[in-house]
């Protein structure tokens, strides 16, 4: 991520005495501020423009390429015709709160009462409202890095400090550095924000790992806030719900329907916690969206209750697209592919292609221009967009600016395989063609 606080903010909306206004600090934390101080478009929007400029396959943004299922659309239409077009109850439609509780018991063994469920405008609002409610100003929020970019903005809004802990990368595998995590969780920690299944690595934490994280969090007296939006998109292994395993009232769960049912634009999410937590989070949410998606909530409830088979089918389809893209990427000499166990994305390290002697190229070293690409993931992504015709997202954009993890991932690009089959297949074909040009 890039960012600067050096710009003069005199006269800017929300500023006082030339200080950086809160909205600007939030944008800065999320990496949306240029070196000259202007707030830029998100990296996803910029990569979309890059792909369009070069007629490249856009595997940048994590938006499903397949449509939402017909049963979901029909249920929403029926709800609209039945009159569900005014404000939904502030805590959410009772039918959806019951469906979420049932789904958590059925799928993850998480015993939830409907009164412990708060419906939100997607998982992002649930996470942001929870962070504002649970993280006092000046405290630390510990998060595994790389991470979903809204975490940093939410921490800035709360006046808290995001403290990233880099995941450990070893060739094509990824794991938690528990020594670093233990060092990061202190008496200043208010929240440990745990994303499992993890975006963007696809790491799925097992029971032993979750127990260790739970113990570290509990010892610090912190909240464990879990982001589980990819819970139904696991290809290898099994999702473990931390709240079900730990049985700790300080575990707060967030998830949503968007990823599971190919309906990310509906923004129907939920937060699960104790009555005291719901009261605090609702007090924040009250002045953000108040309530949302009245006809969409009963449609999601019906999908969760009556169509669990779709969740399995959707994961199977995405698993096939993952394999299609990963197999093609592995044909490119010198690259390291981190095969995801879940989610939407694959991380690809091109350092072995541009930063070292290339297999099949006579053992010659790359020229200085190519080698320089490994130090700048944005330049590398632009180069690959031109040379291969596929655009991804530079992985450092998903890290804290200048962090050790960002530097280590300077030659890593994130590609999305949740796009439609034709797009993924075309991207795979282009990578195979590119691989063929690199072999003597």
C-alpha positions as CSV (number, residue, x, y, z in Angstrom):
1,X,0.0,0.0,0.0
2,X,1.1,3.6,-0.5
3,X,0.2,6.6,1.5
4,X,1.3,10.0,2.8
5,X,0.3,12.4,5.5
6,X,2.4,15.2,4.2
7,X,-0.4,17.0,2.3
8,X,-1.7,20.4,3.5
9,X,-5.3,19.7,4.7
10,X,-6.2,23.3,5.5
11,X,-9.8,23.8,4.4
12,X,-10.4,20.2,3.7
13,X,-13.8,18.9,4.8
14,X,-13.5,17.6,8.4
15,X,-10.1,19.2,9.0
16,X,-9.1,21.6,11.8
17,X,-5.9,23.5,12.1
18,X,-4.5,21.8,9.1
19,X,-4.8,18.4,10.7
20,X,-5.5,15.3,8.5
21,X,-9.3,14.7,8.7
22,X,-10.6,11.3,9.8
23,X,-11.9,10.3,6.3
24,X,-8.4,11.0,4.9
25,X,-6.8,9.0,7.7
26,X,-9.1,6.1,6.9
27,X,-8.2,6.3,3.2
28,X,-4.5,6.5,4.1
29,X,-4.8,3.4,6.4
30,X,-6.4,1.5,3.5
31,X,-3.6,2.6,1.1
32,X,-5.7,4.9,-1.0
33,X,-3.6,8.1,-0.6
34,X,-1.1,9.0,-3.2
35,X,2.4,10.3,-2.5
36,X,1.0,13.8,-3.2
37,X,-1.8,13.4,-0.7
38,X,-4.8,12.8,-3.0
39,X,-7.3,10.0,-2.3
40,X,-7.1,7.5,-5.2
41,X,-9.5,4.9,-6.5
42,X,-9.1,1.5,-4.9
43,X,-6.5,-0.9,-6.2
44,X,-9.2,-3.0,-7.7
45,X,-10.6,-0.1,-9.7
46,X,-7.1,0.8,-10.9
47,X,-6.4,-2.8,-12.0
48,X,-9.7,-2.9,-13.8
49,X,-8.7,0.2,-15.8
50,X,-5.3,-1.4,-16.5
51,X,-6.9,-4.5,-17.8
52,X,-9.2,-2.5,-20.1
53,X,-6.3,-0.5,-21.5
54,X,-4.5,-3.7,-22.6
55,X,-7.5,-5.9,-23.5
56,X,-6.4,-8.2,-20.7
57,X,-8.4,-10.8,-18.8
58,X,-9.3,-9.1,-15.5
59,X,-8.6,-11.5,-12.6
60,X,-8.2,-8.6,-10.2
61,X,-11.5,-8.1,-8.3
62,X,-13.0,-10.9,-6.3
63,X,-16.5,-10.7,-7.8
64,X,-18.2,-14.0,-8.8
65,X,-18.5,-14.6,-12.5
66,X,-21.5,-16.9,-12.1
67,X,-25.0,-15.5,-11.5
68,X,-26.9,-15.8,-8.2
69,X,-29.1,-18.9,-8.2
70,X,-32.6,-18.7,-9.5
71,X,-34.1,-19.9,-6.3
72,X,-32.5,-16.9,-4.5
73,X,-33.9,-14.4,-7.0
74,X,-37.3,-15.9,-7.0
75,X,-37.5,-15.7,-3.2
76,X,-36.5,-12.1,-3.2
77,X,-39.1,-11.3,-5.8
78,X,-41.8,-13.2,-3.8
79,X,-40.8,-11.2,-0.7
80,X,-41.1,-7.9,-2.6
81,X,-44.6,-8.9,-4.0
82,X,-45.6,-9.9,-0.4
83,X,-44.8,-6.4,0.8
84,X,-41.3,-6.6,2.4
85,X,-40.3,-3.3,1.0
86,X,-40.2,-1.1,4.1
87,X,-37.6,-1.0,6.9
88,X,-36.6,-4.4,8.2
89,X,-36.4,-4.8,12.0
90,X,-33.2,-3.1,13.3
91,X,-31.8,-6.5,14.5
92,X,-32.8,-8.1,11.2
93,X,-35.7,-10.1,10.0
94,X,-36.6,-12.8,12.5
95,X,-36.7,-15.5,9.8
96,X,-33.1,-14.7,8.8
97,X,-31.8,-14.6,12.4
98,X,-33.4,-18.0,12.9
99,X,-31.9,-19.3,9.6
100,X,-28.4,-18.1,10.5
101,X,-28.7,-19.8,13.9
102,X,-29.9,-23.0,12.3
103,X,-27.2,-22.9,9.7
104,X,-24.4,-22.4,12.3
105,X,-25.7,-25.4,14.3
106,X,-26.2,-27.6,11.2
107,X,-22.9,-26.8,9.4
108,X,-20.4,-26.0,12.1
109,X,-21.8,-27.3,15.4
110,X,-22.0,-23.7,16.7
111,X,-24.9,-23.5,19.1
112,X,-26.5,-20.1,18.5
113,X,-29.7,-18.6,19.7
114,X,-31.5,-16.3,17.1
115,X,-31.3,-13.5,19.7
116,X,-27.5,-13.6,19.4
117,X,-27.7,-12.7,15.7
118,X,-27.5,-9.2,14.2
119,X,-28.1,-8.7,10.5
120,X,-25.8,-6.2,8.9
121,X,-25.1,-4.6,5.5
122,X,-22.6,-7.2,4.5
123,X,-19.7,-8.5,6.5
124,X,-17.8,-5.2,6.0
125,X,-20.3,-3.3,8.1
126,X,-20.4,-6.0,10.7
127,X,-16.6,-5.9,11.1
128,X,-16.4,-2.1,11.0
129,X,-19.2,-1.7,13.6
130,X,-17.7,-4.3,15.8
131,X,-14.2,-2.7,15.7
132,X,-15.6,0.7,16.6
133,X,-17.7,-0.8,19.4
134,X,-15.0,-3.1,20.9
135,X,-11.7,-1.4,20.3
136,X,-11.0,1.6,22.6
137,X,-9.0,4.4,21.0
138,X,-5.2,3.8,21.3
139,X,-5.5,0.0,21.6
140,X,-4.1,-2.5,19.2
141,X,-6.0,-4.7,16.7
142,X,-3.8,-7.7,15.7
143,X,-4.4,-9.2,12.3
144,X,-2.7,-11.7,10.1
145,X,-1.0,-10.2,7.0
146,X,-1.9,-9.9,4.1
147,X,-5.4,-8.9,4.9
148,X,-8.7,-7.5,3.6
149,X,-8.2,-3.8,3.1
150,X,-11.2,-2.6,5.1
151,X,-9.6,-3.8,8.4
152,X,-7.1,-0.9,8.3
153,X,-9.8,1.7,7.6
154,X,-12.0,0.4,10.4
155,X,-9.1,0.5,12.8
156,X,-8.4,4.1,11.9
157,X,-12.1,5.0,12.3
158,X,-12.0,3.5,15.9
159,X,-8.8,5.4,16.7
160,X,-7.0,2.1,17.2
161,X,-3.8,0.8,15.7
162,X,-3.7,-2.1,13.3
163,X,-0.8,-4.4,14.2
164,X,-0.2,-6.8,11.4
165,X,1.5,-10.2,11.9
166,X,2.9,-11.6,8.7
167,X,2.0,-15.1,7.7
168,X,5.0,-17.4,7.1
169,X,5.6,-18.3,3.5
170,X,7.7,-21.3,2.6
171,X,7.8,-22.0,-1.1
172,X,4.2,-22.9,-2.0
173,X,2.9,-23.3,1.5
174,X,1.7,-20.7,4.1
175,X,1.2,-20.9,7.8
176,X,0.9,-18.8,11.0
177,X,4.1,-17.6,12.7
178,X,2.9,-18.3,16.2
179,X,6.1,-16.8,17.8
180,X,5.4,-13.5,16.0
181,X,1.7,-13.6,16.9
182,X,2.4,-14.2,20.6
183,X,4.8,-11.3,20.6
184,X,2.2,-9.0,19.0
185,X,-0.6,-9.8,21.4
186,X,0.0,-7.7,24.5
187,X,-2.0,-6.0,27.2
188,X,-2.6,-3.2,24.7
189,X,-4.5,-5.6,22.4
190,X,-8.2,-5.1,22.3
191,X,-9.1,-7.3,19.3
192,X,-7.5,-10.2,17.5
193,X,-9.1,-10.2,14.1
194,X,-8.9,-13.7,12.7
195,X,-9.9,-14.4,9.1
196,X,-10.4,-18.1,8.4
197,X,-10.7,-19.2,5.7
198,X,-8.1,-16.6,5.0
199,X,-8.2,-14.0,2.3
200,X,-6.1,-13.8,0.1
201,X,-3.9,-16.9,0.8
202,X,-6.8,-19.5,1.1
203,X,-5.3,-20.8,4.4
204,X,-7.8,-22.8,6.4
205,X,-6.9,-23.0,10.1
206,X,-7.3,-26.3,11.9
207,X,-8.5,-27.0,15.4
208,X,-5.1,-27.0,17.0
209,X,-4.2,-23.6,15.5
210,X,-7.4,-22.0,16.5
211,X,-7.1,-23.2,20.0
212,X,-3.6,-21.7,20.2
213,X,-4.9,-18.4,18.9
214,X,-7.8,-18.5,21.3
215,X,-5.4,-19.1,24.3
216,X,-3.2,-16.2,23.3
217,X,-6.2,-13.9,22.9
218,X,-7.8,-15.0,26.2
219,X,-4.6,-14.5,28.1
220,X,-4.6,-10.8,26.9
221,X,-8.2,-10.3,27.8
222,X,-8.9,-9.4,24.2
223,X,-11.9,-10.0,21.9
224,X,-11.5,-12.6,19.2
225,X,-13.3,-11.2,16.1
226,X,-13.6,-13.8,13.4
227,X,-14.2,-13.1,9.7
228,X,-15.6,-16.3,8.1
229,X,-17.1,-15.1,4.8
230,X,-15.4,-17.9,2.9
231,X,-16.7,-20.6,5.3
232,X,-18.6,-22.5,2.5
233,X,-15.8,-22.2,-0.1
234,X,-13.3,-24.7,1.3
235,X,-11.7,-27.1,-1.2
236,X,-9.1,-28.9,1.0
237,X,-9.7,-29.6,4.6
238,X,-12.7,-28.5,6.7
239,X,-13.7,-25.1,8.1
240,X,-13.6,-24.9,11.9
241,X,-15.8,-22.2,13.5
242,X,-13.7,-20.7,16.3
243,X,-16.8,-19.9,18.4
244,X,-18.0,-23.5,18.3
245,X,-14.5,-24.8,19.2
246,X,-13.6,-22.3,21.9
247,X,-16.9,-21.7,23.7
248,X,-15.8,-18.3,24.9
249,X,-18.2,-15.4,25.2
250,X,-15.5,-13.0,23.9
251,X,-15.5,-14.7,20.5
252,X,-17.6,-12.6,18.0
253,X,-18.4,-14.2,14.6
254,X,-19.0,-12.4,11.3
255,X,-20.0,-13.9,8.0
256,X,-22.3,-13.1,5.1
257,X,-24.3,-14.6,2.2
258,X,-22.6,-12.8,-0.7
259,X,-19.7,-15.2,-1.4
260,X,-21.7,-18.4,-0.6
261,X,-24.6,-17.6,-3.0
262,X,-22.8,-15.5,-5.7
263,X,-24.7,-12.4,-4.5
264,X,-22.0,-10.0,-3.3
265,X,-24.1,-7.0,-4.3
266,X,-26.9,-7.9,-1.9
267,X,-24.7,-7.0,1.1
268,X,-26.5,-9.3,3.6
269,X,-24.2,-10.2,6.5
270,X,-24.5,-11.0,10.1
271,X,-22.7,-10.8,13.4
272,X,-23.0,-13.3,16.2
273,X,-22.3,-12.4,19.8
274,X,-23.6,-12.1,23.3
275,X,-26.5,-9.7,24.0
276,X,-24.0,-7.1,25.4
277,X,-21.9,-7.3,22.2
278,X,-25.0,-6.9,20.0
279,X,-26.2,-3.9,22.0
280,X,-22.8,-2.2,21.5
281,X,-22.5,-3.1,17.8
282,X,-26.1,-2.2,17.1
283,X,-25.5,1.2,18.7
284,X,-22.8,1.9,16.0
285,X,-24.8,0.3,13.2
286,X,-27.8,2.4,14.0
287,X,-26.1,5.5,12.6
288,X,-24.5,3.7,9.6
289,X,-27.3,1.9,7.8
290,X,-29.9,1.4,10.5
291,X,-31.3,-1.5,8.5
292,X,-31.0,-2.8,4.9
293,X,-32.3,-5.3,2.3
294,X,-35.8,-6.0,3.6
295,X,-36.8,-8.3,0.8
296,X,-33.4,-9.8,0.5
297,X,-33.2,-11.0,4.1
298,X,-36.1,-13.6,3.8
299,X,-34.6,-14.7,0.5
300,X,-31.2,-15.4,2.1
301,X,-33.0,-17.2,5.0
302,X,-34.7,-19.5,2.6
303,X,-31.4,-20.2,0.7
304,X,-29.6,-21.1,4.0
305,X,-32.4,-23.3,5.2
306,X,-33.6,-25.0,2.0
307,X,-30.6,-25.1,-0.4
308,X,-27.5,-26.4,1.4
309,X,-26.6,-28.5,-1.7
310,X,-26.0,-25.3,-3.6
311,X,-23.2,-24.4,-1.2
312,X,-21.4,-27.7,-1.9
313,X,-21.9,-27.4,-5.7
314,X,-20.6,-23.8,-5.7
315,X,-17.4,-24.9,-3.8
316,X,-16.9,-27.8,-6.2
317,X,-17.2,-25.5,-9.2
318,X,-14.7,-23.0,-7.8
319,X,-12.3,-25.8,-6.9
320,X,-12.3,-26.9,-10.5
321,X,-11.5,-23.3,-11.7
322,X,-8.8,-23.1,-9.1
323,X,-7.2,-26.2,-10.5
324,X,-7.6,-25.0,-14.1
325,X,-5.7,-21.7,-13.3
326,X,-3.1,-23.3,-10.9
327,X,-2.2,-26.0,-13.4
328,X,-1.5,-23.4,-16.1
329,X,0.5,-21.2,-13.8
330,X,2.7,-24.1,-12.8
331,X,3.8,-24.4,-16.4
332,X,5.5,-21.0,-16.2
333,X,9.2,-21.6,-15.5
334,X,10.5,-20.3,-12.2
335,X,7.2,-19.2,-10.6
336,X,6.0,-20.4,-7.2
337,X,2.3,-20.9,-6.9
338,X,0.6,-20.9,-3.4
339,X,-2.3,-23.3,-4.0
340,X,-5.2,-22.0,-1.9
341,X,-7.3,-24.4,0.2
342,X,-10.3,-22.1,0.0
343,X,-11.7,-18.8,-1.2
344,X,-11.4,-16.9,-4.5
345,X,-7.7,-16.3,-5.0
346,X,-4.3,-17.7,-5.9
347,X,-1.0,-16.0,-5.0
348,X,1.8,-16.3,-7.5
349,X,5.4,-15.4,-6.9
350,X,7.3,-14.4,-10.0
351,X,10.7,-13.9,-8.4
352,X,12.1,-17.1,-9.8
353,X,11.2,-16.0,-13.3
354,X,12.5,-12.5,-13.2
355,X,14.9,-12.4,-10.3
356,X,17.0,-15.5,-10.9
357,X,18.4,-17.5,-13.7
358,X,15.5,-19.1,-15.6
359,X,15.2,-22.8,-16.1
360,X,15.2,-23.7,-19.8
361,X,16.8,-20.4,-20.7
362,X,20.4,-21.6,-20.9
363,X,21.1,-20.6,-17.3
364,X,21.4,-17.0,-18.2
365,X,20.5,-14.3,-15.7
366,X,17.7,-11.9,-16.4
367,X,18.5,-8.3,-17.5
368,X,18.5,-5.6,-14.9
369,X,15.1,-4.3,-16.1
370,X,13.4,-7.6,-15.6
371,X,15.1,-8.2,-12.3
372,X,13.9,-4.8,-11.1
373,X,10.3,-6.0,-11.5
374,X,10.7,-8.2,-8.5
375,X,11.1,-5.1,-6.3
376,X,7.8,-3.5,-7.5
377,X,4.7,-5.6,-7.7
378,X,2.8,-2.9,-9.4
379,X,5.3,-2.6,-12.2
380,X,5.4,-6.4,-12.4
381,X,1.6,-6.6,-12.7
382,X,1.7,-4.0,-15.5
383,X,4.4,-5.9,-17.3
384,X,2.5,-9.2,-17.0
385,X,-0.7,-7.5,-18.2
386,X,1.2,-6.4,-21.4
387,X,3.2,-9.6,-21.9
388,X,0.6,-12.2,-20.9
389,X,-2.7,-10.4,-21.2
390,X,-3.9,-11.2,-17.6
391,X,-4.3,-8.6,-14.9
392,X,-4.2,-9.4,-11.1
393,X,-3.7,-7.4,-8.0
394,X,-0.2,-6.7,-6.6
395,X,-0.1,-8.5,-3.2
396,X,1.6,-5.6,-1.3
397,X,-1.6,-3.7,-1.8
398,X,-3.1,-6.1,0.7
399,X,-0.4,-5.4,3.4
400,X,0.5,-2.4,5.6
401,X,2.6,0.1,3.7
402,X,6.3,-0.8,3.9
403,X,5.8,-3.8,6.2
404,X,8.2,-6.7,6.1
405,X,5.4,-8.8,4.6
406,X,4.8,-6.2,1.9
407,X,8.5,-6.2,1.0
408,X,8.6,-10.0,1.0
409,X,5.6,-10.1,-1.4
410,X,7.0,-7.5,-3.8
411,X,7.1,-10.1,-6.6
412,X,3.7,-11.7,-5.8
413,X,0.5,-11.2,-7.7
414,X,-3.0,-12.2,-6.6
415,X,-5.3,-13.7,-9.3
416,X,-9.0,-14.4,-8.9
417,X,-10.5,-17.7,-10.1
418,X,-14.1,-16.9,-9.0
419,X,-14.6,-15.3,-12.4
420,X,-16.7,-17.0,-15.1
421,X,-15.4,-20.3,-16.6
422,X,-14.6,-18.7,-19.9
423,X,-12.5,-15.9,-18.3
424,X,-10.6,-18.4,-16.2
425,X,-10.0,-20.7,-19.1
426,X,-8.8,-17.9,-21.3
427,X,-6.4,-16.7,-18.6
428,X,-5.1,-20.2,-18.2
429,X,-4.6,-20.5,-22.0
430,X,-2.7,-17.2,-22.1
431,X,-0.4,-18.3,-19.2
432,X,0.3,-21.6,-21.1
433,X,1.1,-19.6,-24.2
434,X,3.4,-17.3,-22.2
435,X,5.1,-20.4,-20.7
436,X,5.8,-21.7,-24.1
437,X,7.7,-18.6,-25.1
438,X,10.1,-19.0,-22.1
439,X,11.3,-22.5,-22.9
440,X,14.1,-23.0,-25.4
